[in-house]
Amino acid sequence: MCSSDLKLLPRLQRAAGHPYMPTLVGLLALVLTASMTVPVTSVLIPAVLLSPRRWRAIALQAACGSALGATLLVWLFHDLGWEQVRVLYPGLLDSPGWHRVAAWMGDYGIVALFAVAALPVPQTPALVFCAIAALPGTQVFLAILGGKLIKYGLLSALAAQFPAKFRVFLDMLEGRAAASPPRGWG
């Protein structure tokens, strides 16, 4: 462990206590979803572990940010059109995931988007389908929001149940933990 990592830990802990931290998580969720770079859970889980008492606010903000980012993507895909999406994402429309989501969307409509948002499956094919089908942005936003509230709420609640082990891990990194690891760690 390098010394810069040890200096980062207190900064992260101070940031976790800041009143705007859930909003920051929501903004990060918006950017991560709209850019399709990193899963939102990579920000959500550490934020909840650093601030377990605020797991509800963190989950709510992450769901709102993710829903807004997904809605922006649908509008972008719609503006780009079918041919541009095919050029930008050549394998997407031929993938098994695309065919599965297209079938779900064809059979169940916006309810399928809600399910995709709640399940641990890629949502980009569903967003492309929504853009091609020209579904109303309000419906897309609400379906994604509902699914993400369930998904992020459940993940946040689970993460909030285990902050003690995480705190012990931080203590071990900072050299303050007892010599023996906690029960269940080894």
NUNU-258635 format. One line per field, with one value per residue: residue number from 1; x negated, y, z negated of N, C-alpha, C in turn. Coordinates in nm, 3 decimals, always signed. Example, Ala and Ser with C-alpha at 12.3 -4.5 7.8 and 13.67 -1.06 7.14 Angstrom:
REM NUNU-258635
k: c(1 2) $
npx: c(-1.319 -1.285) $
npy: c(-0.569 -0.225) $
npz: c(-0.780 -0.708) $
capx: c(-1.230 -1.367) $
capy: c(-0.450 -0.106) $
capz: c(-0.780 -0.714) $
cpx: c(-1.320 -1.290) $
cpy: c(-0.330 +0.003) $
cpz: c(-0.780 -0.787) $
END
This chain:
REM NUNU-258635
k: c(1 2 3 4 5 6 7 8 9 10 11 12 13 14 15 16 17 18 19 20 21 22 23 24 25 26 27 28 29 30 31 32 33 34 35 36 37 38 39 40 41 42 43 44 45 46 47 48 49 50 51 52 53 54 55 56 57 58 59 60 61 62 63 64 65 66 67 68 69 70 71 72 73 74 75 76 77 78 79 80 81 82 83 84 85 86 87 88 89 90 91 92 93 94 95 96 97 98 99 100 101 102 103 104 105 106 107 108 109 110 111 112 113 114 115 116 117 118 119 120 121 122 123 124 125 126 127 128 129 130 131 132 133 134 135 136 137 138 139 140 141 142 143 144 145 146 147 148 149 150 151 152 153 154 155 156 157 158 159 160 161 162 163 164 165 166 167 168 169 170 171 172 173 174 175 176 177 178 179 180 181 182 183 184 185 186) $
npx: c(-0.086 -0.072 -0.183 -0.026 +0.223 +0.299 +0.334 +0.550 +0.768 +0.867 +0.965 +1.166 +1.338 +1.411 +1.543 +1.759 +1.920 +2.017 +2.289 +2.378 +2.306 +2.477 +2.601 +2.381 +2.319 +2.546 +2.506 +2.270 +2.373 +2.543 +2.354 +2.193 +2.382 +2.478 +2.243 +2.176 +1.957 +1.861 +2.004 +2.274 +2.294 +2.034 +1.979 +2.190 +2.191 +1.939 +1.996 +2.218 +2.106 +1.923 +2.093 +2.320 +2.561 +2.695 +2.798 +3.043 +3.089 +2.867 +2.914 +3.155 +3.072 +2.879 +3.041 +3.210 +3.021 +2.916 +3.147 +3.203 +2.968 +2.995 +3.228 +3.139 +2.957 +3.134 +3.264 +3.042 +2.968 +3.199 +3.185 +2.949 +3.021 +3.109 +2.909 +2.670 +2.641 +2.599 +2.352 +2.190 +2.212 +2.144 +2.165 +2.372 +2.646 +2.662 +2.621 +2.687 +2.805 +2.933 +3.133 +3.280 +3.369 +3.507 +3.713 +3.840 +3.915 +4.085 +4.287 +4.371 +4.349 +4.308 +4.293 +4.105 +3.872 +3.863 +3.814 +3.564 +3.410 +3.414 +3.295 +2.983 +2.877 +2.746 +2.844 +2.827 +2.907 +3.187 +3.232 +3.159 +3.358 +3.583 +3.531 +3.546 +3.809 +3.927 +4.029 +4.202 +4.018 +4.080 +4.205 +3.992 +3.806 +3.948 +3.987 +3.721 +3.637 +3.805 +3.720 +3.447 +3.465 +3.553 +3.340 +3.101 +3.182 +3.211 +2.945 +2.808 +2.923 +2.838 +2.559 +2.541 +2.587 +2.349 +2.141 +1.964 +1.762 +1.637 +1.544 +1.360 +1.179 +1.086 +0.964 +0.761 +0.609 +0.515 +0.357 +0.454 +0.597 +0.675 +0.447 +0.548 +0.759 +1.107 +1.381 +1.465 +1.310 +1.093) $
npy: c(-0.118 +0.211 +0.537 +0.746 +0.626 +0.586 +0.850 +0.917 +0.779 +0.911 +1.142 +1.045 +0.946 +1.185 +1.314 +1.145 +1.220 +1.462 +1.680 +1.692 +1.460 +1.235 +1.363 +1.409 +1.144 +1.088 +1.265 +1.156 +0.907 +0.985 +1.081 +0.850 +0.667 +0.798 +0.814 +0.554 +0.416 +0.310 +0.085 +0.197 +0.090 +0.070 +0.308 +0.346 +0.136 +0.171 +0.430 +0.388 +0.211 +0.380 +0.561 +0.442 +0.504 +0.674 +0.534 +0.519 +0.775 +0.788 +0.575 +0.665 +0.905 +0.801 +0.637 +0.829 +0.984 +0.788 +0.717 +0.958 +0.985 +0.756 +0.822 +1.044 +0.913 +0.758 +0.963 +1.061 +0.834 +0.818 +1.058 +1.010 +0.799 +0.488 +0.387 +0.523 +0.434 +0.164 +0.181 +0.293 +0.104 -0.176 -0.456 -0.469 -0.478 -0.727 -0.900 -1.162 -1.055 -0.825 -0.939 -1.081 -0.873 -0.717 -0.892 -0.908 -0.638 -0.612 -0.791 -0.709 -0.434 -0.119 -0.217 -0.416 -0.265 -0.155 -0.394 -0.466 -0.256 -0.312 -0.558 -0.747 -0.707 -0.603 -0.276 -0.120 -0.231 -0.226 +0.046 +0.138 +0.010 +0.143 +0.397 +0.355 +0.271 +0.503 +0.569 +0.758 +1.002 +1.051 +0.814 +0.635 +0.742 +0.711 +0.432 +0.337 +0.468 +0.349 +0.077 +0.106 +0.214 -0.006 -0.189 -0.044 +0.030 -0.217 -0.319 -0.118 -0.136 -0.392 -0.351 -0.163 -0.318 -0.434 -0.260 -0.269 -0.464 -0.345 -0.109 -0.217 -0.317 -0.075 +0.025 -0.166 -0.107 +0.142 +0.075 +0.048 -0.162 -0.453 -0.724 -0.971 -1.088 -1.002 -1.218 -1.462 -1.365 -1.509) $
npz: c(+0.000 +0.096 -0.017 +0.079 +0.113 -0.151 -0.232 -0.082 -0.187 -0.434 -0.311 -0.143 -0.338 -0.470 -0.258 -0.233 -0.443 -0.366 -0.296 -0.030 +0.094 +0.180 +0.399 +0.561 +0.626 +0.778 +0.995 +1.098 +1.172 +1.379 +1.569 +1.608 +1.707 +1.938 +2.084 +2.117 +2.000 +1.745 +1.511 +1.306 +1.054 +0.967 +0.851 +0.681 +0.479 +0.330 +0.232 +0.067 -0.117 -0.240 -0.354 -0.510 -0.644 -0.480 -0.267 -0.135 -0.023 +0.142 +0.319 +0.436 +0.563 +0.740 +0.899 +1.018 +1.160 +1.332 +1.477 +1.607 +1.760 +1.924 +2.063 +2.205 +2.370 +2.525 +2.668 +2.806 +2.960 +3.113 +3.258 +3.399 +3.566 +3.731 +3.913 +3.838 +3.574 +3.626 +3.755 +3.554 +3.348 +3.439 +3.376 +3.197 +3.282 +3.389 +3.188 +2.942 +2.715 +2.810 +2.974 +2.782 +2.609 +2.795 +2.858 +2.606 +2.575 +2.794 +2.721 +2.462 +2.438 +2.282 +2.026 +2.039 +2.060 +1.806 +1.662 +1.769 +1.674 +1.403 +1.381 +1.387 +1.660 +1.980 +2.070 +2.295 +2.555 +2.519 +2.494 +2.745 +2.894 +2.790 +2.889 +3.166 +3.188 +3.119 +2.862 +2.612 +2.428 +2.159 +2.075 +2.108 +1.926 +1.679 +1.670 +1.663 +1.431 +1.235 +1.250 +1.187 +0.931 +0.787 +0.836 +0.755 +0.501 +0.371 +0.394 +0.254 -0.001 -0.075 -0.074 -0.277 -0.498 -0.563 -0.659 -0.874 -0.836 -0.622 -0.740 -0.919 -0.736 -0.627 -0.858 -0.888 -0.664 -0.735 -0.944 -1.204 -1.297 -1.493 -1.561 -1.481 -1.220 -1.157 -1.254 -1.016 -0.811 -0.739) $
capx: c(+0.000 -0.157 -0.143 +0.082 +0.348 +0.334 +0.382 +0.678 +0.875 +0.936 +1.037 +1.290 +1.427 +1.466 +1.638 +1.879 +2.003 +2.063 +2.433 +2.406 +2.250 +2.574 +2.619 +2.263 +2.338 +2.645 +2.441 +2.180 +2.457 +2.585 +2.240 +2.153 +2.485 +2.480 +2.119 +2.166 +1.819 +1.842 +2.134 +2.307 +2.271 +1.896 +1.982 +2.297 +2.153 +1.845 +2.060 +2.302 +2.018 +1.864 +2.199 +2.431 +2.687 +2.762 +2.812 +3.167 +3.066 +2.768 +2.984 +3.250 +2.998 +2.818 +3.149 +3.252 +2.913 +2.909 +3.266 +3.186 +2.864 +3.051 +3.322 +3.056 +2.905 +3.243 +3.279 +2.925 +2.982 +3.308 +3.133 +2.850 +3.090 +3.076 +2.783 +2.558 +2.627 +2.539 +2.211 +2.120 +2.216 +2.170 +2.203 +2.485 +2.775 +2.657 +2.589 +2.800 +2.871 +3.023 +3.249 +3.360 +3.435 +3.604 +3.830 +3.907 +3.978 +4.197 +4.395 +4.418 +4.341 +4.233 +4.274 +3.977 +3.766 +3.861 +3.747 +3.422 +3.346 +3.405 +3.216 +2.840 +2.854 +2.712 +2.964 +2.808 +2.997 +3.324 +3.237 +3.160 +3.492 +3.673 +3.505 +3.597 +3.955 +3.970 +4.110 +4.197 +3.912 +4.134 +4.224 +3.858 +3.750 +4.020 +3.959 +3.583 +3.634 +3.865 +3.631 +3.323 +3.496 +3.554 +3.205 +3.007 +3.231 +3.174 +2.799 +2.767 +2.966 +2.746 +2.428 +2.552 +2.590 +2.214 +2.038 +1.866 +1.647 +1.567 +1.471 +1.245 +1.085 +1.021 +0.876 +0.642 +0.528 +0.452 +0.268 +0.512 +0.677 +0.613 +0.360 +0.624 +0.868 +1.239 +1.438 +1.517 +1.218 +0.973) $
capy: c(+0.000 +0.330 +0.642 +0.827 +0.556 +0.612 +0.988 +0.924 +0.723 +1.012 +1.234 +0.977 +0.940 +1.320 +1.339 +1.065 +1.293 +1.588 +1.672 +1.680 +1.336 +1.162 +1.435 +1.380 +1.009 +1.100 +1.326 +1.056 +0.807 +1.046 +1.083 +0.713 +0.605 +0.865 +0.786 +0.407 +0.381 +0.229 +0.060 +0.288 +0.022 +0.091 +0.430 +0.329 +0.050 +0.238 +0.543 +0.334 +0.156 +0.492 +0.635 +0.346 +0.560 +0.750 +0.446 +0.548 +0.896 +0.754 +0.492 +0.750 +0.995 +0.720 +0.595 +0.947 +1.016 +0.683 +0.728 +1.074 +0.950 +0.661 +0.895 +1.122 +0.819 +0.725 +1.077 +1.063 +0.725 +0.855 +1.161 +0.950 +0.716 +0.346 +0.362 +0.571 +0.341 +0.043 +0.210 +0.315 -0.018 -0.279 -0.587 -0.459 -0.518 -0.869 -0.977 -1.233 -0.964 -0.741 -1.019 -1.112 -0.751 -0.679 -0.979 -0.864 -0.508 -0.636 -0.862 -0.646 -0.289 -0.041 -0.301 -0.485 -0.170 -0.154 -0.517 -0.458 -0.161 -0.373 -0.682 -0.730 -0.733 -0.477 -0.202 -0.046 -0.276 -0.180 +0.189 +0.151 -0.030 +0.253 +0.507 +0.317 +0.267 +0.641 +0.572 +0.889 +1.017 +1.041 +0.672 +0.577 +0.789 +0.651 +0.287 +0.320 +0.512 +0.244 -0.039 +0.140 +0.228 -0.142 -0.245 +0.029 +0.023 -0.348 -0.326 -0.026 -0.193 -0.502 -0.295 -0.094 -0.418 -0.485 -0.155 -0.298 -0.531 -0.247 -0.020 -0.293 -0.320 +0.056 +0.032 -0.246 -0.032 +0.253 +0.022 +0.061 -0.280 -0.552 -0.818 -1.080 -1.041 -1.029 -1.350 -1.478 -1.308 -1.585) $
capz: c(+0.000 +0.104 -0.111 +0.136 +0.085 -0.291 -0.240 -0.013 -0.271 -0.515 -0.223 -0.103 -0.455 -0.489 -0.149 -0.259 -0.538 -0.307 -0.268 +0.113 +0.147 +0.262 +0.525 +0.642 +0.678 +0.884 +1.111 +1.154 +1.238 +1.505 +1.662 +1.639 +1.791 +2.069 +2.156 +2.129 +1.972 +1.625 +1.445 +1.195 +0.927 +0.924 +0.769 +0.582 +0.366 +0.240 +0.165 -0.041 -0.220 -0.314 -0.423 -0.511 -0.696 -0.374 -0.152 -0.061 +0.057 +0.245 +0.419 +0.507 +0.653 +0.846 +0.989 +1.095 +1.254 +1.433 +1.561 +1.693 +1.857 +2.020 +2.147 +2.297 +2.470 +2.617 +2.757 +2.893 +3.057 +3.205 +3.348 +3.488 +3.664 +3.740 +3.984 +3.756 +3.460 +3.682 +3.782 +3.427 +3.268 +3.542 +3.323 +3.105 +3.341 +3.425 +3.068 +2.880 +2.621 +2.888 +3.015 +2.662 +2.564 +2.898 +2.839 +2.484 +2.601 +2.885 +2.651 +2.338 +2.446 +2.183 +1.907 +2.060 +2.027 +1.659 +1.618 +1.808 +1.582 +1.271 +1.386 +1.421 +1.803 +2.049 +2.108 +2.420 +2.662 +2.493 +2.521 +2.891 +2.937 +2.754 +2.983 +3.298 +3.176 +3.087 +2.740 +2.546 +2.330 +2.023 +2.046 +2.095 +1.798 +1.566 +1.667 +1.616 +1.291 +1.152 +1.246 +1.115 +0.788 +0.730 +0.843 +0.669 +0.363 +0.317 +0.380 +0.146 -0.130 -0.105 -0.108 -0.406 -0.604 -0.589 -0.670 -0.979 -0.775 -0.540 -0.831 -0.969 -0.625 -0.624 -0.974 -0.860 -0.569 -0.806 -1.047 -1.337 -1.331 -1.581 -1.489 -1.421 -1.134 -1.212 -1.229 -0.880 -0.714 -0.708) $
cpx: c(-0.090 -0.099 -0.032 +0.218 +0.393 +0.384 +0.520 +0.792 +0.943 +1.015 +1.170 +1.389 +1.488 +1.570 +1.768 +1.973 +2.059 +2.211 +2.468 +2.355 +2.353 +2.599 +2.501 +2.272 +2.439 +2.587 +2.344 +2.259 +2.506 +2.473 +2.200 +2.254 +2.483 +2.355 +2.097 +2.023 +1.803 +1.980 +2.154 +2.280 +2.128 +1.882 +2.080 +2.250 +2.049 +1.908 +2.145 +2.214 +1.951 +1.968 +2.325 +2.564 +2.766 +2.786 +2.936 +3.149 +2.968 +2.834 +3.081 +3.180 +2.934 +2.923 +3.194 +3.147 +2.905 +3.028 +3.254 +3.079 +2.915 +3.148 +3.247 +2.998 +3.012 +3.263 +3.162 +2.933 +3.091 +3.259 +3.029 +2.916 +3.031 +2.939 +2.662 +2.534 +2.560 +2.391 +2.133 +2.109 +2.244 +2.215 +2.329 +2.614 +2.777 +2.633 +2.711 +2.878 +2.970 +3.150 +3.340 +3.438 +3.538 +3.731 +3.910 +3.983 +4.098 +4.316 +4.456 +4.408 +4.258 +4.209 +4.142 +3.860 +3.751 +3.785 +3.598 +3.348 +3.325 +3.313 +3.070 +2.811 +2.818 +2.838 +2.949 +2.895 +3.141 +3.337 +3.238 +3.298 +3.592 +3.657 +3.564 +3.750 +4.014 +4.065 +4.098 +4.091 +3.959 +4.153 +4.090 +3.799 +3.816 +3.994 +3.818 +3.574 +3.691 +3.776 +3.505 +3.348 +3.497 +3.411 +3.109 +3.052 +3.193 +3.023 +2.750 +2.804 +2.874 +2.609 +2.430 +2.553 +2.451 +2.109 +1.931 +1.743 +1.568 +1.486 +1.348 +1.137 +1.012 +0.924 +0.748 +0.551 +0.453 +0.365 +0.324 +0.588 +0.601 +0.534 +0.438 +0.736 +1.003 +1.288 +1.497 +1.424 +1.100 +0.977) $
cpy: c(+0.123 +0.440 +0.729 +0.762 +0.583 +0.755 +1.002 +0.876 +0.827 +1.112 +1.173 +0.972 +1.077 +1.351 +1.263 +1.136 +1.423 +1.576 +1.653 +1.551 +1.254 +1.230 +1.412 +1.241 +1.011 +1.161 +1.230 +0.947 +0.859 +1.038 +0.941 +0.643 +0.666 +0.835 +0.637 +0.359 +0.280 +0.204 +0.153 +0.222 +0.038 +0.220 +0.411 +0.252 +0.116 +0.356 +0.495 +0.278 +0.267 +0.570 +0.549 +0.402 +0.633 +0.665 +0.476 +0.669 +0.868 +0.672 +0.576 +0.840 +0.919 +0.676 +0.712 +0.983 +0.915 +0.691 +0.847 +1.047 +0.854 +0.730 +0.982 +1.033 +0.781 +0.840 +1.087 +0.956 +0.757 +0.958 +1.105 +0.869 +0.576 +0.322 +0.406 +0.479 +0.213 +0.062 +0.223 +0.189 -0.137 -0.414 -0.586 -0.517 -0.663 -0.959 -1.052 -1.144 -0.873 -0.817 -1.051 -0.988 -0.705 -0.763 -0.937 -0.734 -0.524 -0.701 -0.781 -0.494 -0.227 -0.119 -0.378 -0.393 -0.158 -0.276 -0.514 -0.365 -0.222 -0.494 -0.654 -0.773 -0.599 -0.405 -0.128 -0.098 -0.229 -0.031 +0.215 +0.116 +0.083 +0.371 +0.477 +0.317 +0.404 +0.644 +0.708 +0.892 +1.004 +0.895 +0.603 +0.614 +0.718 +0.501 +0.260 +0.358 +0.404 +0.123 -0.012 +0.162 +0.092 -0.197 -0.176 +0.030 -0.108 -0.360 -0.237 -0.080 -0.308 -0.450 -0.226 -0.192 -0.465 -0.376 -0.187 -0.368 -0.435 -0.152 -0.090 -0.299 -0.186 +0.073 -0.047 -0.174 +0.082 +0.207 +0.030 -0.062 -0.371 -0.651 -0.930 -1.025 -1.074 -1.168 -1.355 -1.425 -1.396 -1.714) $
cpz: c(+0.000 +0.015 -0.054 +0.114 -0.058 -0.309 -0.176 -0.102 -0.360 -0.429 -0.179 -0.219 -0.484 -0.383 -0.172 -0.356 -0.484 -0.270 -0.119 +0.175 +0.226 +0.398 +0.617 +0.703 +0.793 +1.011 +1.178 +1.227 +1.373 +1.609 +1.703 +1.730 +1.931 +2.151 +2.180 +2.102 +1.859 +1.564 +1.325 +1.061 +0.878 +0.843 +0.654 +0.459 +0.276 +0.165 +0.047 -0.153 -0.302 -0.394 -0.431 -0.561 -0.588 -0.249 -0.070 +0.031 +0.171 +0.356 +0.502 +0.608 +0.768 +0.947 +1.077 +1.200 +1.366 +1.529 +1.656 +1.800 +1.964 +2.115 +2.248 +2.406 +2.571 +2.716 +2.855 +3.001 +3.159 +3.306 +3.446 +3.598 +3.670 +3.802 +3.903 +3.637 +3.508 +3.709 +3.652 +3.342 +3.359 +3.487 +3.238 +3.163 +3.386 +3.305 +3.016 +2.783 +2.692 +2.924 +2.897 +2.617 +2.666 +2.886 +2.716 +2.511 +2.694 +2.815 +2.537 +2.337 +2.336 +2.054 +1.918 +2.027 +1.876 +1.607 +1.651 +1.713 +1.444 +1.268 +1.421 +1.566 +1.868 +2.096 +2.240 +2.534 +2.643 +2.524 +2.670 +2.945 +2.909 +2.851 +3.120 +3.297 +3.143 +2.967 +2.674 +2.434 +2.186 +1.984 +2.025 +1.960 +1.681 +1.557 +1.615 +1.468 +1.199 +1.139 +1.166 +0.966 +0.720 +0.724 +0.746 +0.525 +0.297 +0.295 +0.265 +0.009 -0.170 -0.146 -0.244 -0.523 -0.644 -0.604 -0.775 -0.922 -0.689 -0.628 -0.888 -0.861 -0.614 -0.741 -0.951 -0.762 -0.637 -0.922 -1.187 -1.381 -1.425 -1.497 -1.423 -1.333 -1.197 -1.173 -1.088 -0.773 -0.688 -0.772) $
END
